[in-house]
Amino acid sequence: MKVTVDEDRCRGHGVCLGLCPEVFSLTDDGYAEATVADVPAHLEAQVHEAVQSCPEQAIVVE
């Protein structure tokens, strides 16, 4: 599973970071980014929760 954050949609709420800090971080500008190319199986549920919880719907799972 791959995950990315649409930088045009992200507004830096940080919900994803709070739910799954192993996969998401905030850039120096305060916007989210995915720091893991391939999400480990044991973190997939947390990533799906982050997708559902993102206020801007900026997280994309492939």
Secondary structure, 3 states (H helix, E strand, C coil): CCEEECCCCCCCCCHHHHHCCCCEEECCCCCEEECCCCCCHHHHHHHHHHHHHCCCCCEEEC
